[in-house]
Amino acid sequence: MKTFPELLKFAVDLGASDLHMSTGSIPMIRVDGRMKKLNI
């Protein structure tokens, strides 16, 4: 599992406006209004 700073940097690098995280769920980002799973 990645650390929060690593996830945040990854999201910023992809141009995400949001990073969604919840216990037991795959982290997701919003890019251009679309939700995408982070398969990392």
PQR file of N, CA, C, O and H, with PARSE charges and radii, in Angstrom:
ATOM      1  N   MET A   1       0.851  -1.188   0.000 -0.4000 1.5000
ATOM      2  CA  MET A   1       0.000   0.000   0.000 -0.0000 2.0000
ATOM      3  C   MET A   1       0.889   1.242   0.000  0.5500 1.7000
ATOM      4  O   MET A   1       1.895   1.311   0.706 -0.5500 1.4000
ATOM      5  N   LYS A   2       0.502   2.184  -0.783 -0.4000 1.5000
ATOM      6  CA  LYS A   2       1.228   3.451  -0.872 -0.0000 2.0000
ATOM      7  C   LYS A   2       0.904   4.337   0.324  0.5500 1.7000
ATOM      8  O   LYS A   2      -0.135   4.181   0.966 -0.5500 1.4000
ATOM      9  H   LYS A   2      -0.315   2.128  -1.357  0.4000 1.0000
ATOM     10  N   THR A   3       1.799   5.260   0.611 -0.4000 1.5000
ATOM     11  CA  THR A   3       1.548   6.233   1.673 -0.0000 2.0000
ATOM     12  C   THR A   3       0.680   7.359   1.125  0.5500 1.7000
ATOM     13  O   THR A   3       0.551   7.522  -0.089 -0.5500 1.4000
ATOM     14  H   THR A   3       2.643   5.386   0.090  0.4000 1.0000
ATOM     15  N   PHE A   4       0.087   8.134   2.028 -0.4000 1.5000
ATOM     16  CA  PHE A   4      -0.757   9.249   1.593 -0.0000 2.0000
ATOM     17  C   PHE A   4       0.016  10.233   0.716  0.5500 1.7000
ATOM     18  O   PHE A   4      -0.489  10.619  -0.338 -0.5500 1.4000
ATOM     19  H   PHE A   4       0.192   8.002   3.014  0.4000 1.0000
ATOM     20  N   PRO A   5       1.231  10.658   1.112 -0.5600 1.5000
ATOM     21  CA  PRO A   5       1.956  11.586   0.226  0.2800 2.0000
ATOM     22  C   PRO A   5       2.208  11.003  -1.167  0.5500 1.7000
ATOM     23  O   PRO A   5       2.171  11.737  -2.154 -0.5500 1.4000
ATOM     24  N   GLU A   6       2.463   9.699  -1.260 -0.4000 1.5000
ATOM     25  CA  GLU A   6       2.672   9.072  -2.567 -0.0000 2.0000
ATOM     26  C   GLU A   6       1.389   9.096  -3.397  0.5500 1.7000
ATOM     27  O   GLU A   6       1.424   9.392  -4.591 -0.5500 1.4000
ATOM     28  H   GLU A   6       2.493   9.102  -0.457  0.4000 1.0000
ATOM     29  N   LEU A   7       0.252   8.783  -2.759 -0.4000 1.5000
ATOM     30  CA  LEU A   7      -1.035   8.823  -3.464 -0.0000 2.0000
ATOM     31  C   LEU A   7      -1.362  10.236  -3.928  0.5500 1.7000
ATOM     32  O   LEU A   7      -1.833  10.436  -5.048 -0.5500 1.4000
ATOM     33  H   LEU A   7       0.224   8.542  -1.789  0.4000 1.0000
ATOM     34  N   LEU A   8      -1.112  11.209  -3.068 -0.4000 1.5000
ATOM     35  CA  LEU A   8      -1.404  12.600  -3.405 -0.0000 2.0000
ATOM     36  C   LEU A   8      -0.545  13.073  -4.575  0.5500 1.7000
ATOM     37  O   LEU A   8      -1.048  13.729  -5.487 -0.5500 1.4000
ATOM     38  H   LEU A   8      -0.730  11.047  -2.158  0.4000 1.0000
ATOM     39  N   LYS A   9       0.742  12.744  -4.556 -0.4000 1.5000
ATOM     40  CA  LYS A   9       1.630  13.126  -5.657 -0.0000 2.0000
ATOM     41  C   LYS A   9       1.177  12.469  -6.965  0.5500 1.7000
ATOM     42  O   LYS A   9       1.159  13.109  -8.016 -0.5500 1.4000
ATOM     43  H   LYS A   9       1.151  12.210  -3.815  0.4000 1.0000
ATOM     44  N   PHE A  10       0.813  11.193  -6.889 -0.4000 1.5000
ATOM     45  CA  PHE A  10       0.333  10.470  -8.064 -0.0000 2.0000
ATOM     46  C   PHE A  10      -0.903  11.160  -8.639  0.5500 1.7000
ATOM     47  O   PHE A  10      -1.010  11.345  -9.852 -0.5500 1.4000
ATOM     48  H   PHE A  10       0.827  10.672  -6.035  0.4000 1.0000
ATOM     49  N   ALA A  11      -1.839  11.541  -7.762 -0.4000 1.5000
ATOM     50  CA  ALA A  11      -3.069  12.212  -8.195 -0.0000 2.0000
ATOM     51  C   ALA A  11      -2.754  13.552  -8.861  0.5500 1.7000
ATOM     52  O   ALA A  11      -3.307  13.872  -9.913 -0.5500 1.4000
ATOM     53  H   ALA A  11      -1.753  11.392  -6.777  0.4000 1.0000
ATOM     54  N   VAL A  12      -1.874  14.323  -8.251 -0.4000 1.5000
ATOM     55  CA  VAL A  12      -1.498  15.627  -8.812 -0.0000 2.0000
ATOM     56  C   VAL A  12      -0.820  15.443 -10.170  0.5500 1.7000
ATOM     57  O   VAL A  12      -1.108  16.173 -11.118 -0.5500 1.4000
ATOM     58  H   VAL A  12      -1.425  14.063  -7.396  0.4000 1.0000
ATOM     59  N   ASP A  13       0.075  14.471 -10.256 -0.4000 1.5000
ATOM     60  CA  ASP A  13       0.779  14.214 -11.519 -0.0000 2.0000
ATOM     61  C   ASP A  13      -0.182  13.847 -12.651  0.5500 1.7000
ATOM     62  O   ASP A  13       0.096  14.126 -13.817 -0.5500 1.4000
ATOM     63  H   ASP A  13       0.309  13.878  -9.485  0.4000 1.0000
ATOM     64  N   LEU A  14      -1.312  13.220 -12.309 -0.4000 1.5000
ATOM     65  CA  LEU A  14      -2.309  12.844 -13.318 -0.0000 2.0000
ATOM     66  C   LEU A  14      -3.326  13.951 -13.586  0.5500 1.7000
ATOM     67  O   LEU A  14      -4.223  13.783 -14.411 -0.5500 1.4000
ATOM     68  H   LEU A  14      -1.537  12.993 -11.361  0.4000 1.0000
ATOM     69  N   GLY A  15      -3.191  15.080 -12.892 -0.4000 1.5000
ATOM     70  CA  GLY A  15      -4.100  16.197 -13.102 -0.0000 2.0000
ATOM     71  C   GLY A  15      -5.443  16.036 -12.420  0.5500 1.7000
ATOM     72  O   GLY A  15      -6.436  16.612 -12.863 -0.5500 1.4000
ATOM     73  H   GLY A  15      -2.462  15.217 -12.221  0.4000 1.0000
ATOM     74  N   ALA A  16      -5.485  15.254 -11.341 -0.4000 1.5000
ATOM     75  CA  ALA A  16      -6.743  15.006 -10.634 -0.0000 2.0000
ATOM     76  C   ALA A  16      -7.177  16.229  -9.837  0.5500 1.7000
ATOM     77  O   ALA A  16      -6.351  16.977  -9.313 -0.5500 1.4000
ATOM     78  H   ALA A  16      -4.678  14.786 -10.982  0.4000 1.0000
ATOM     79  N   SER A  17      -8.488  16.414  -9.758 -0.4000 1.5000
ATOM     80  CA  SER A  17      -9.033  17.487  -8.927 -0.0000 2.0000
ATOM     81  C   SER A  17      -9.411  16.967  -7.547  0.5500 1.7000
ATOM     82  O   SER A  17      -9.504  17.740  -6.593 -0.5500 1.4000
ATOM     83  H   SER A  17      -9.159  15.807 -10.184  0.4000 1.0000
ATOM     84  N   ASP A  18      -9.631  15.642  -7.436 -0.4000 1.5000
ATOM     85  CA  ASP A  18     -10.035  15.027  -6.168 -0.0000 2.0000
ATOM     86  C   ASP A  18      -9.315  13.701  -5.979  0.5500 1.7000
ATOM     87  O   ASP A  18      -8.963  13.018  -6.940 -0.5500 1.4000
ATOM     88  H   ASP A  18      -9.556  15.014  -8.210  0.4000 1.0000
ATOM     89  N   LEU A  19      -9.108  13.357  -4.714 -0.4000 1.5000
ATOM     90  CA  LEU A  19      -8.598  12.044  -4.330 -0.0000 2.0000
ATOM     91  C   LEU A  19      -9.571  11.494  -3.306  0.5500 1.7000
ATOM     92  O   LEU A  19      -9.757  12.083  -2.241 -0.5500 1.4000
ATOM     93  H   LEU A  19      -9.394  13.912  -3.933  0.4000 1.0000
ATOM     94  N   HIS A  20     -10.197  10.358  -3.624 -0.4000 1.5000
ATOM     95  CA  HIS A  20     -11.202   9.751  -2.745 -0.0000 2.0000
ATOM     96  C   HIS A  20     -10.621   8.484  -2.133  0.5500 1.7000
ATOM     97  O   HIS A  20     -10.150   7.596  -2.843 -0.5500 1.4000
ATOM     98  H   HIS A  20     -10.046   9.879  -4.489  0.4000 1.0000
ATOM     99  N   MET A  21     -10.661   8.412  -0.794 -0.4000 1.5000
ATOM    100  CA  MET A  21     -10.152   7.238  -0.095 -0.0000 2.0000
ATOM    101  C   MET A  21     -11.131   6.842   0.993  0.5500 1.7000
ATOM    102  O   MET A  21     -11.730   7.689   1.655 -0.5500 1.4000
ATOM    103  H   MET A  21     -11.043   9.134  -0.217  0.4000 1.0000
ATOM    104  N   SER A  22     -11.282   5.532   1.163 -0.4000 1.5000
ATOM    105  CA  SER A  22     -12.143   4.991   2.205 -0.0000 2.0000
ATOM    106  C   SER A  22     -11.566   3.646   2.634  0.5500 1.7000
ATOM    107  O   SER A  22     -11.068   2.889   1.800 -0.5500 1.4000
ATOM    108  H   SER A  22     -10.796   4.843   0.625  0.4000 1.0000
ATOM    109  N   THR A  23     -11.629   3.351   3.910 -0.4000 1.5000
ATOM    110  CA  THR A  23     -11.113   2.094   4.427 -0.0000 2.0000
ATOM    111  C   THR A  23     -11.726   0.910   3.686  0.5500 1.7000
ATOM    112  O   THR A  23     -12.946   0.819   3.545 -0.5500 1.4000
ATOM    113  H   THR A  23     -12.032   3.966   4.587  0.4000 1.0000
ATOM    114  N   GLY A  24     -10.878   0.014   3.219 -0.4000 1.5000
ATOM    115  CA  GLY A  24     -11.345  -1.185   2.534 -0.0000 2.0000
ATOM    116  C   GLY A  24     -11.682  -0.997   1.068  0.5500 1.7000
ATOM    117  O   GLY A  24     -12.097  -1.949   0.406 -0.5500 1.4000
ATOM    118  H   GLY A  24      -9.887   0.089   3.334  0.4000 1.0000
ATOM    119  N   SER A  25     -11.511   0.224   0.541 -0.4000 1.5000
ATOM    120  CA  SER A  25     -11.831   0.506  -0.864 -0.0000 2.0000
ATOM    121  C   SER A  25     -10.579   0.928  -1.620  0.5500 1.7000
ATOM    122  O   SER A  25      -9.623   1.433  -1.033 -0.5500 1.4000
ATOM    123  H   SER A  25     -11.174   0.997   1.079  0.4000 1.0000
ATOM    124  N   ILE A  26     -10.601   0.714  -2.923 -0.4000 1.5000
ATOM    125  CA  ILE A  26      -9.504   1.154  -3.777 -0.0000 2.0000
ATOM    126  C   ILE A  26      -9.553   2.679  -3.880  0.5500 1.7000
ATOM    127  O   ILE A  26     -10.623   3.238  -4.119 -0.5500 1.4000
ATOM    128  H   ILE A  26     -11.379   0.304  -3.400  0.4000 1.0000
ATOM    129  N   PRO A  27      -8.412   3.369  -3.703 -0.5600 1.5000
ATOM    130  CA  PRO A  27      -8.407   4.824  -3.863  0.2800 2.0000
ATOM    131  C   PRO A  27      -8.851   5.204  -5.279  0.5500 1.7000
ATOM    132  O   PRO A  27      -8.546   4.506  -6.246 -0.5500 1.4000
ATOM    133  N   MET A  28      -9.573   6.317  -5.381 -0.4000 1.5000
ATOM    134  CA  MET A  28     -10.048   6.799  -6.675 -0.0000 2.0000
ATOM    135  C   MET A  28      -9.698   8.272  -6.825  0.5500 1.7000
ATOM    136  O   MET A  28      -9.585   9.005  -5.842 -0.5500 1.4000
ATOM    137  H   MET A  28      -9.820   6.884  -4.595  0.4000 1.0000
ATOM    138  N   ILE A  29      -9.529   8.691  -8.076 -0.4000 1.5000
ATOM    139  CA  ILE A  29      -9.284  10.100  -8.378 -0.0000 2.0000
ATOM    140  C   ILE A  29     -10.324  10.574  -9.382  0.5500 1.7000
ATOM    141  O   ILE A  29     -10.926   9.779 -10.103 -0.5500 1.4000
ATOM    142  H   ILE A  29      -9.620   8.096  -8.875  0.4000 1.0000
ATOM    143  N   ARG A  30     -10.522  11.893  -9.412 -0.4000 1.5000
ATOM    144  CA  ARG A  30     -11.413  12.496 -10.409 -0.0000 2.0000
ATOM    145  C   ARG A  30     -10.539  13.306 -11.366  0.5500 1.7000
ATOM    146  O   ARG A  30      -9.839  14.234 -10.962 -0.5500 1.4000
ATOM    147  H   ARG A  30     -10.033  12.540  -8.827  0.4000 1.0000
ATOM    148  N   VAL A  31     -10.600  12.930 -12.643 -0.4000 1.5000
ATOM    149  CA  VAL A  31      -9.858  13.628 -13.693 -0.0000 2.0000
ATOM    150  C   VAL A  31     -10.848  14.005 -14.780  0.5500 1.7000
ATOM    151  O   VAL A  31     -11.538  13.143 -15.325 -0.5500 1.4000
ATOM    152  H   VAL A  31     -11.169  12.176 -12.971  0.4000 1.0000
ATOM    153  N   ASP A  32     -10.918  15.286 -15.095 -0.4000 1.5000
ATOM    154  CA  ASP A  32     -11.851  15.785 -16.116 -0.0000 2.0000
ATOM    155  C   ASP A  32     -13.285  15.349 -15.833  0.5500 1.7000
ATOM    156  O   ASP A  32     -14.036  15.026 -16.753 -0.5500 1.4000
ATOM    157  H   ASP A  32     -10.357  15.986 -14.652  0.4000 1.0000
ATOM    158  N   GLY A  33     -13.658  15.341 -14.558 -0.4000 1.5000
ATOM    159  CA  GLY A  33     -15.023  15.013 -14.165 -0.0000 2.0000
ATOM    160  C   GLY A  33     -15.341  13.532 -14.102  0.5500 1.7000
ATOM    161  O   GLY A  33     -16.468  13.157 -13.781 -0.5500 1.4000
ATOM    162  H   GLY A  33     -13.048  15.603 -13.810  0.4000 1.0000
ATOM    163  N   ARG A  34     -14.376  12.689 -14.400 -0.4000 1.5000
ATOM    164  CA  ARG A  34     -14.596  11.235 -14.395 -0.0000 2.0000
ATOM    165  C   ARG A  34     -13.813  10.582 -13.263  0.5500 1.7000
ATOM    166  O   ARG A  34     -12.660  10.929 -13.004 -0.5500 1.4000
ATOM    167  H   ARG A  34     -13.459  12.994 -14.660  0.4000 1.0000
ATOM    168  N   MET A  35     -14.457   9.637 -12.600 -0.4000 1.5000
ATOM    169  CA  MET A  35     -13.816   8.892 -11.522 -0.0000 2.0000
ATOM    170  C   MET A  35     -13.003   7.741 -12.111  0.5500 1.7000
ATOM    171  O   MET A  35     -13.456   7.037 -13.014 -0.5500 1.4000
ATOM    172  H   MET A  35     -15.393   9.356 -12.811  0.4000 1.0000
ATOM    173  N   LYS A  36     -11.785   7.568 -11.575 -0.4000 1.5000
ATOM    174  CA  LYS A  36     -10.906   6.495 -12.033 -0.0000 2.0000
ATOM    175  C   LYS A  36     -10.297   5.804 -10.820  0.5500 1.7000
ATOM    176  O   LYS A  36      -9.871   6.462  -9.871 -0.5500 1.4000
ATOM    177  H   LYS A  36     -11.418   8.140 -10.842  0.4000 1.0000
ATOM    178  N   LYS A  37     -10.259   4.468 -10.856 -0.4000 1.5000
ATOM    179  CA  LYS A  37      -9.615   3.701  -9.793 -0.0000 2.0000
ATOM    180  C   LYS A  37      -8.104   3.814  -9.947  0.5500 1.7000
ATOM    181  O   LYS A  37      -7.579   3.813 -11.060 -0.5500 1.4000
ATOM    182  H   LYS A  37     -10.605   3.933 -11.627  0.4000 1.0000
ATOM    183  N   LEU A  38      -7.415   3.910  -8.816 -0.4000 1.5000
ATOM    184  CA  LEU A  38      -5.959   3.901  -8.835 -0.0000 2.0000
ATOM    185  C   LEU A  38      -5.496   2.460  -8.665  0.5500 1.7000
ATOM    186  O   LEU A  38      -5.534   1.922  -7.559 -0.5500 1.4000
ATOM    187  H   LEU A  38      -7.842   3.910  -7.912  0.4000 1.0000
ATOM    188  N   ASN A  39      -5.069   1.850  -9.728 -0.4000 1.5000
ATOM    189  CA  ASN A  39      -4.581   0.468  -9.675 -0.0000 2.0000
ATOM    190  C   ASN A  39      -3.074   0.480  -9.464  0.5500 1.7000
ATOM    191  O   ASN A  39      -2.288   0.169 -10.360 -0.5500 1.4000
ATOM    192  H   ASN A  39      -5.038   2.287 -10.627  0.4000 1.0000
ATOM    193  N   ILE A  40      -2.706   0.850  -8.252 -0.4000 1.5000
ATOM    194  CA  ILE A  40      -1.273   0.928  -7.929 -0.0000 2.0000
ATOM    195  C   ILE A  40      -0.949   0.044  -6.762  0.5500 1.7000
ATOM    196  O   ILE A  40       0.206  -0.025  -6.342 -0.5500 1.4000
ATOM    197  H   ILE A  40      -3.344   1.103  -7.524  0.4000 1.0000
TER
END
